C-alpha cells in the first residue's frame, strides 16, 4: 500500500506536469495543498465517482480556483470520468480541464471558481441549502439530507471583501457542516503577503463566530486528521482550519517563493522536483498501486447504496415528502403552476400600481405553489417588497424557513445564491435596489456563466426614485445587465408584464433572470389575448398604427420599457391626433426578443420603417441597435439629480411634449 506521501505526490506530479506542458497555470497551490487534499478526499469526503450527482454527497469547493490542477488530479485519481488525456490537455481549447474549474465541463466540479472569495461564498450557500433542506425534509430516524460542505481558500480569497460578507453571515447562521481549509502559505503573485496582509485570521474568524483550528502543519497528515476530526464535532459553528503550507512543495529552488505561484516551473525545476519527491516516473505516468490507493468508486458506491436503501424506507414512511424532495432535486416545477393564470388575472384586474408592488402580488400567488422558492434581500425588504405572506426567516433556531435576511451584503448575497442553486432543491431569489447591482456584478456574471437558476429582484429602477439623488439613481445598470450573455433581463411596464416576467423567470432553467421593478405607480395597459401571449416573447406590438379604423404600416415606431411605456402610449395618441400612423412596441425583455425568430422580429420592428424613437430612463446608447442610424433615443447620458420624481422626468425630457417634439422632428 502506498504511503500518504506517495499518494499526495501523485497530485504534485500531475499538477506540475500539466502546467509545464501547457506552459501556463499555477502549480504552487496544488503542490502545497496536496497533503491536505489527500487526507480529506481519502478519509472524509463522502462522494461517489460513479455518480457525481448523488444528492447526499459532500460538496467540495476549490475557492482558490487558480490551483485547478489540484481538483483535476483528485477527480482523475479517485475515479471520475476525467481521463489522463484531459489532464494532458490542460488549458487547451475544448478540453474539460480549463484554466479554472468550470461547472459543467467535467463531472465532480461543483461550481466555477477563479474570482477569489466567491467559492467560499458558494460554499456558504451550499451549506445553507443543506441545512434548510434537511430541516424541511428529515424526519425522526430518517436523516436523508446529511452531508458536509468542504472548501479550500487561499490568501487572496480572504483578502477579497466578499470573504467578510459571507463568513460573517455563516457565523451568524451557525453553519456547523461548513468546514474550510485556509492555505496559509504567505505567498501571492506579488510576493510575500506580509507586506499587504497582516490580519490575525484566527481572531478575525473567531469574531465572526467560527470555530478555528490554528497552526496546523499542512504537510503532516496526523495534524490534518486531528483538525478535521475536531471540526466535525462542531454542530453549531462553521470551522476554519488554518494550515501552514509551503507553496510549490517539492520544487527545491522555487518552493516557498512567488515563482511557483502563477507560472510553469520549467523543465529543469520539474526534473529537480521529481528527484526531491522521489517520484522517478515519466510525466503523466501514475503507477497502478497509486491508482488503487486513490480509487474511491467501490467505497462511494457502497455509501450511495446505503443512502438509497435509507431513502426507500423514508419514502415508504413519508411518500408525499419523498416525492416532493425528488421533484425539487430534479429541478422540476409543480404540474399545476399558475403562471399564465396570474398574467390573465392581472390583465382582468387592470390595476395601475408600482411594479414592485405587482411583484409582491406575484410572490404571494406563486409562493404557496413553489415551496422551493428561497427568497432574501440585502436589508431592503420593506422597500423592494420581497417578504411575501408565507415567508419565514431562516435562523439558527428556525432552520426550516424560506427567506434569508442577508443584511447589507449584496455581493455575498448573489454569490451565496449561486451556491444554493448549485446545491439543488431550491430556486433562490434575492433583492436590492438596481443601483446596488454594481456590488453584485461579478457574482451575477458567474451565475450567467454557469447557467444557474437564480432570480434577482432589482427595484427603484430609474431616476423615478427621486430625492435620494444620483448616488441611488441607476443609469448604466440596465445596459450592463442586458449586455451580459445568458442573463435574461426584464423591465415590465405594468402589473401584467410583471406577472409575465415572474412566470418566465420561474420557468427558465438555463440561466439567471433579472427582474427590474419601479418604485412609482405605472399605468395599466389594455391588451388582446394575442398581445398577452406575445409578452413572453420579450417585445411585442402594444399599440398598432391605425388610420380610418384600419391597421396600417406605421410612419413611426415608439419603443419603450417600464415606466416609459405609458409615456409612449400617451405620446402616440397625440401624434395620431396630428395625423401620424404610430406603433408602440413594449420591450420588457430584449434578451427574449432577440431570441425570437427573424420573422417575428421583422413583424414587430419592420426594417422598412426606419423612423424609430426609443424611450427609456436609462442609458441611451443601448438602444441604437433597435433604432438604427435614422432613429432617435430619449434616454440618459448623464447622472441624475436629487429632486421629486416628477420634476426629474420633466427635467430630463421624459414628457409627452418632448416625445411628440422629437417624433415630429424624425418624421420631418
Number of C-alpha atoms within 10 A of each C-alpha: 9 13 10 16 15 18 24 25 24 24 28 31 26 28 31 34 26 26 25 22 18 16 16 16 26 29 33 34 29 30 30 29 30 28 26 24 23 23 20 18 17 17 11 15 20 20 27 24 22 18 16 17 14 16 21 19 22 20 24 26 27 30 29 28 29 23 28 26 31 26 24 29 23 24 23 22 25 22 19 21 16 21 16 16 12 20 25 21 19 28 21 14 9 11 16 23 25 20 21 22 27 20 19 14 15 20 18 25 20 24 28 24 25 21 18 24 27 34 30 31 34 33 35 34 28 31 29 28 25 27 21 23 23 18 16 17 18 18 15 5 8 16 16 21 21 16 21 25 25 23 23 24 25 23 20 19 24 20 15 14 14 24 22 20 19 27 22 20 22 25 23 17 21 24 26 24 27 31 27 26 24 24 24 23 23 21 24 19 14 11 15 15 15 11 9 10 14 9 11 8 18 17 13 15 19 15 12 19 22 27 23 23 19 16 14 21 18 26 20 16 19 12 16 25 17 12 22 21 12 15 23 17 12 18 13 18 25 29 32 26 25 23 24 19 25 23 28 30 27 25 25 16 14 18 20 23 20 19 22 27 26 18 18 24 28 16 13 9 17 20 16 16 25 22 15 14 17 12 17 12 12 11 18 17 13 19 10 9 12 19 17 15 17 22 20 23 17 12 14 22 17 12 16 20 12 11 19 15 11 16 18 14 15 20 16 11 13 16 13 10 16 20 11 17 18 13 15 19 14 12 17 13 14 13 7 7 15 13 20 14 13 22 23 16 14 21 22 12 11 15 17 15 18 22 32 28 21 24 28 19 21 24 24 17 17 20 19 13 16 17 17 22 20 26 29 28 29 22 17 19 16 9 17 24 20 27 23 19 13 15 20 17 18 19 16 14 8 12 19 18 18 24 23 24 20 22 15 14 21 26 26 32 32 35 30 29 35 34 30 28 25 25 24 20 26 25 23 28 25 26 30 27 26 25 22 20 25 16 16 19 17 16 24 28 19 21 27 22 18 20 20 27 27 30 28 25 26 23 27 25 29 33 30 25 23 23 15 16 19 19 12 22 26 27 24 20 20 23 16 14 22 18 15 15 12 20 24 26 27 32 28 28 28 32 32 28 29 31 28 28 30 24 21 21 22 20 14 16 15 15 19 28 29 28 26 27 29 30 22 18 19 22 19 20 19 13 15 10 9 10 16 20 15 16 25 18 23 26 27 25 22 22 22 18 21 17 15 6 7 9 13 14 17 21 17 24 30 27 28 28 26 27 28 21 28 21 20 30 23 16 23 26 16 16 20 15 10 10 10 20 21 27 28 27 23 28 26 30 24 19 22 19 20 13 11 14 9 10 10 14 17 12 11 20 21 14 12 10 15 19 21 27 26 26 26 23 26 25 22 20 14 19 22 15 8 17 22 15 11 12 21 22 25 22 20 22 14 13 16 23 20 17 18 15 19 14 14 20 18 13 13 18 16 23 18 20 14 15 24 18 14 16 25 14 10 17 13 7
